[in-house]
């Protein structure tokens, strides 16, 4: 056989030196895309939960107003003290339910705001990941062009 093996010499100059970094940047961008999708879904869910909470609050406020008005009508109609006490207790429970629904709405609004902040962070992280990947891709393009020019010079 004799002579030296030239396989290493042929392959060393041909492989892109930043392949591992390039692949990592691509994986990072893909991961950040999934993170953005998850954050978008979380915002959608938070908005739906907030809409449901607002609807429950409106129903509870309506029930509280109706109970209060019914208790007032009973007073005007001259109902007994026991009936008035029951009506007032019912109106009080409806007011408490309305207050609880208002608190739930506030919590749902806060959760939506947190989800929107996470969405904005995910957007920024994806933008940064894509920008970092673009830097490596530009380098790869320049490297590939240089290799092509070297081949053309050797062929001439």
GUPA-460810 format. One record per residue: residue in three letters; chain; x, y, z of N, C-alpha, C in turn. Coordinates in steps of 0.05 Angstrom, whole numbers. Each point is the difference from the previous one (the first is absolute). Layout:
% residues N
> ala:A:X:Y:Z:X:Y:Z:X:Y:Z
...
END
This chain:
% residues 156
> unk:A:16:-23:0:-16:23:0:17:25:0
> unk:A:16:4:19:19:23:1:-14:26:-3
> unk:A:13:21:8:-10:27:-2:-18:8:23
> unk:A:-8:24:0:-16:10:21:-30:0:-7
> unk:A:-16:-3:20:-29:2:-4:-8:29:-2
> unk:A:-15:7:-20:-8:28:-4:-29:6:7
> unk:A:-13:-20:11:-29:4:6:-4:23:19
> unk:A:15:2:21:-3:22:19:5:26:-12
> unk:A:20:2:-18:6:25:-13:-23:9:-18
> unk:A:-13:-19:-13:-21:7:-19:-25:10:16
> unk:A:-6:-13:22:-25:7:14:4:24:19
> unk:A:23:5:10:3:22:20:-7:27:-12
> unk:A:8:7:-23:-5:26:-11:-28:3:-12
> unk:A:-14:-22:-3:-26:1:-14:-24:3:19
> unk:A:3:-8:24:-23:1:19:-2:28:12
> unk:A:-25:10:2:-4:26:12:8:-1:29
> unk:A:17:18:9:11:-2:27:-21:7:22
> unk:A:-21:14:-7:-20:7:20:-26:-16:-2
> unk:A:3:-24:-10:-24:-17:-4:-15:-4:26
> unk:A:14:-6:21:-13:-5:26:-15:24:10
> unk:A:13:23:-3:-13:25:8:-24:6:-18
> unk:A:2:-4:-25:-21:4:-19:-24:-17:7
> unk:A:4:-25:5:-21:-19:8:-13:8:26
> unk:A:17:9:19:-11:9:26:-18:25:-3
> unk:A:8:18:-17:-16:24:-5:-26:-8:-13
> unk:A:0:-19:-18:-24:-9:-13:-19:-13:21
> unk:A:12:-17:17:-17:-13:21:-11:21:19
> unk:A:16:20:7:-9:21:18:-23:15:-12
> unk:A:2:7:-26:-22:15:-13:-25:-17:-1
> unk:A:3:-26:-6:-23:-18:-1:-13:-2:28
> unk:A:17:-2:21:-10:-2:27:-15:26:8
> unk:A:11:23:-8:-13:25:6:-26:4:-15
> unk:A:-2:-12:-23:-25:0:-16:-21:-16:15
> unk:A:7:-23:11:-18:-15:16:-9:15:25
> unk:A:20:13:13:-7:16:23:-20:22:-6
> unk:A:4:13:-23:-18:21:-9:-28:-11:-5
> unk:A:-2:-24:-12:-26:-12:-4:-13:-7:26
> unk:A:15:-10:19:-12:-6:27:-9:25:14
> unk:A:16:22:-2:-8:25:12:-25:11:-13
> unk:A:-2:-3:-26:-24:10:-15:-24:-16:9
> unk:A:3:-26:3:-22:-16:10:-8:8:28
> unk:A:20:6:17:-6:8:28:-16:26:0
> unk:A:7:19:-17:-14:25:-1:-29:-5:-9
> unk:A:-3:-17:-20:-27:-6:-10:-17:-12:22
> unk:A:12:-19:15:-15:-12:23:-6:21:21
> unk:A:19:17:6:-4:21:21:-22:19:-9
> unk:A:-1:7:-26:-21:18:-9:-27:-13:2
> unk:A:-1:-26:-7:-26:-15:2:-9:-1:30
> unk:A:19:-6:18:-7:-1:28:-9:27:10
> unk:A:13:21:-9:-8:27:8:-28:6:-10
> unk:A:-6:-7:-25:-27:5:-11:-21:-15:16
> unk:A:6:-25:8:-19:-15:16:-3:13:27
> unk:A:21:9:12:-1:13:26:-17:26:-2
> unk:A:4:15:-21:-16:25:-4:-29:-7:-3
> unk:A:-6:-21:-15:-28:-8:-3:-12:-10:27
> unk:A:15:-15:15:-10:-9:27:-4:24:18
> unk:A:18:20:-1:-3:24:16:-25:15:-8
> unk:A:-6:2:-25:-24:14:-10:-25:-14:10
> unk:A:0:-27:-3:-23:-15:10:-4:3:30
> unk:A:23:-1:15:-2:2:29:-9:28:8
> unk:A:9:21:-14:-9:27:6:-30:3:-6
> unk:A:-8:-12:-22:-29:1:-7:-17:-14:21
> unk:A:10:-23:9:-15:-15:21:-1:16:26
> unk:A:22:13:7:0:16:24:-19:24:-2
> unk:A:0:13:-23:-19:22:-4:-29:-9:1
> unk:A:-5:-24:-13:-27:-11:1:-9:-7:28
> unk:A:18:-11:16:-6:-8:28:-5:26:16
> unk:A:15:20:-4:-3:25:15:-27:13:-8
> unk:A:-7:0:-25:-25:11:-9:-24:-16:10
> unk:A:3:-27:1:-21:-17:11:-5:6:29
> unk:A:22:4:15:-3:7:29:-14:27:3
> unk:A:6:19:-16:-13:26:1:-29:-2:-6
> unk:A:-7:-16:-20:-29:-4:-7:-15:-13:23
> unk:A:13:-18:14:-13:-13:22:-6:20:22
> unk:A:19:19:4:-5:21:21:-24:16:-9
> unk:A:-1:8:-25:-22:17:-10:-27:-16:2
> unk:A:1:-25:-6:-24:-17:1:-9:-7:28
> unk:A:17:7:20:-8:-5:28:4:-29:8
> unk:A:21:-13:-8:5:-28:7:7:-2:30
> unk:A:-2:-24:10:6:-5:29:30:3:5
> unk:A:7:3:25:27:4:8:17:-24:-7
> unk:A:-11:-24:3:15:-24:-6:6:-1:-30
> unk:A:-19:7:-17:4:0:-29:21:20:-7
> unk:A:-2:24:12:20:21:-5:28:-9:8
> unk:A:2:-14:23:26:-10:9:12:-20:-19
> unk:A:-17:-18:-10:9:-19:-20:8:14:-26
> unk:A:-15:19:-9:6:14:-24:27:16:3
> unk:A:3:12:23:25:15:5:24:-19:1
> unk:A:-3:-23:12:21:-20:1:7:-10:-28
> unk:A:-20:-4:-16:5:-8:-28:14:23:-15
> unk:A:-8:24:3:13:23:-13:29:2:9
> unk:A:5:-4:26:27:1:11:18:-22:-13
> unk:A:-11:-24:-2:16:-22:-12:5:6:-30
> unk:A:-19:12:-14:4:7:-28:22:22:-3
> unk:A:0:19:19:21:21:0:27:-12:5
> unk:A:2:-19:18:25:-14:6:9:-16:-25
> unk:A:-19:-13:-13:7:-15:-24:10:20:-22
> unk:A:-12:23:-2:8:20:-20:28:10:7
> unk:A:6:4:26:26:9:8:21:-21:-6
> unk:A:-7:-26:5:19:-22:-7:4:-2:-30
> unk:A:-21:5:-15:4:-1:-30:17:24:-9
> unk:A:-3:23:13:17:23:-8:30:-6:7
> unk:A:5:-13:22:27:-8:7:11:-20:-20
> unk:A:-17:-19:-8:9:-20:-20:6:13:-26
> unk:A:-15:20:-7:5:15:-25:27:15:2
> unk:A:5:12:23:26:13:4:23:-19:-2
> unk:A:-3:-24:11:21:-20:-2:4:-10:-28
> unk:A:-22:-3:-15:2:-8:-28:13:22:-17
> unk:A:-5:25:6:13:22:-14:30:0:6
> unk:A:7:-5:25:28:-1:7:14:-23:-14
> unk:A:-13:-23:-1:11:-24:-13:4:6:-30
> unk:A:-19:14:-12:3:7:-29:24:19:-4
> unk:A:3:19:18:23:19:-2:27:-15:3
> unk:A:1:-19:18:24:-16:4:5:-17:-25
> unk:A:-21:-11:-12:3:-16:-24:9:17:-24
> unk:A:-10:25:-1:8:18:-21:30:9:3
> unk:A:8:3:25:28:7:5:18:-24:-8
> unk:A:-9:-24:6:16:-24:-8:1:-2:-31
> unk:A:-22:7:-13:-1:0:-29:20:20:-11
> unk:A:1:23:11:19:20:-10:29:-9:5
> unk:A:5:-13:22:27:-11:5:7:-22:-20
> unk:A:-20:-16:-6:4:-22:-20:6:12:-28
> unk:A:-14:21:-6:5:14:-26:28:11:-1
> unk:A:8:12:21:27:12:1:22:-23:-1
> unk:A:-5:-21:14:19:-22:0:2:-13:-27
> unk:A:-23:-2:-14:1:-11:-27:15:19:-19
> unk:A:-5:26:3:14:19:-17:30:-1:5
> unk:A:9:-2:25:28:-2:6:12:-26:-11
> unk:A:-14:-22:3:9:-26:-10:3:1:-30
> unk:A:-19:12:-14:1:2:-29:23:18:-9
> unk:A:4:21:15:22:19:-7:27:-14:4
> unk:A:3:-15:22:26:-15:4:4:-21:-22
> unk:A:-22:-13:-7:2:-20:-22:7:13:-26
> unk:A:-11:24:-5:6:14:-25:29:7:-2
> unk:A:12:7:23:29:7:-1:16:-25:-9
> unk:A:-6:-23:11:14:-24:-7:-6:-7:-29
> unk:A:-25:3:-9:-7:-6:-28:15:18:-19
> unk:A:3:25:6:15:18:-17:29:-9:-1
> unk:A:11:-7:23:27:-10:0:3:-25:-17
> unk:A:-20:-18:2:0:-25:-15:-1:7:-30
> unk:A:-17:19:-8:-2:8:-28:27:11:-10
> unk:A:13:17:16:26:11:-8:21:-23:-2
> unk:A:0:-18:19:18:-22:0:-4:-17:-25
> unk:A:-25:-6:-7:-7:-16:-23:9:14:-26
> unk:A:-4:26:-1:8:15:-24:31:0:-3
> unk:A:14:2:23:29:-1:-1:9:-27:-10
> unk:A:-12:-22:10:7:-26:-10:-5:-3:-30
> unk:A:-22:10:-9:-7:-1:-28:21:15:-17
> unk:A:7:24:9:20:16:-14:27:-15:0
> unk:A:7:-12:22:25:-16:0:0:-22:-20
> unk:A:-23:-14:-1:-3:-22:-20:3:10:-28
> unk:A:-13:23:-6:2:12:-27:28:8:-7
> unk:A:14:10:20:28:8:-5:18:-25:-5
> unk:A:-6:-21:14:16:-25:-4:-6:-12:-27
> unk:A:-25:3:-9:-8:-12:-26:12:16:-23
> unk:A:5:25:4:11:17:-22:29:-6:-6
END
